Amino acid sequence: MFDQQDAIPSTQDVLSKQLQQRGFIIKPYYLRKSSFQLGYQLTINGFQLVYRLEGNTVIFIIYRRMSARNNLKNPFLVFDAFLYLLSSIPEVHEVKGSADALQACFTNPLSTEKLKVIYKQWFNGQTSHWEHGQEWLALQLSDYRPYFPLKKLQSIIHQHLQTNH
């Protein structure tokens, strides 16, 4: 039987390689229990991020809370920390995703409309296109400005790397 946890992709995208070189654990992410790889995943501070790199664009597939709060009051802090990390990788220019894909598991879930407002106002996201009735948002990393203080973002990344090594 195919074991997704032990699967090692024959080729990895440049983003996954860069993240691994920086100390992150990157694993392939598959469609349910199939051998169809949707992208790659990593976990930061209890949040699962699943992405795919298409050219120089990161497509967010999933962003969700996987564990307890870990003293994290705002679930968008990890998202902002990941954007900060992506902005330091020269091969990545843009980030895209639908608000539904970027819906972290909240105790009290936010509406899709509220999520779109947050991604647009906090992270300078813009409407990219509509697909299957969903609005897709895009962010040019050259336009990225951290919403949270830089020290907090760096702390999230540093804390994650220390607990995994």
PERATA-V312484 format. One line per field, one symbol per residue. ss: DSSP state (H for helix, E for strand, - for the rest). phi: phi as a letter, one per 30 degrees, with the letter a starting at -180 (. if undefined). psi: psi as a letter, one per 30 degrees, with the letter a starting at -180 (. if undefined). A space follows every 10 residues. Layout:
ss->???
phi->???
psi->???
This chain:
ss->---------- ---HHHHHHH H-----EEEE ------EEEE EEEE--EEEE EEEE--EEEE EEEEE----- -----HHHHH HHHHHHH--- ---EEEEE-- ---------- -HHHHHHHHH HHH--EEEEE E--EEEEEEE HHH------H HHHHHHHHHH HHH--
phi->.dcddcdcdd bbdddddddd ddjdccbdbc dhcccdddlb bbcbhicccc bbcciccdcd cbbbdcbedh icdcdddddd dddedddcce dccbbblced dccddcdced dedddddddd ddchdbdcac bhicdccbbd ddcdbedcee dddddddddd dddcb
psi->kkjeefkjke kkleeeeeee ffgkjkllkl jbhagjkfbl llkkhgkkkk lkkjcgkkjk ekjlkfalfh gjejffeeee eeeeeefgjf fkflklllee fgjkjlejkl leeeeeeeee eeggklkelk khgkkkkkkk fffkkkelke eeeeeeeeee eefg.
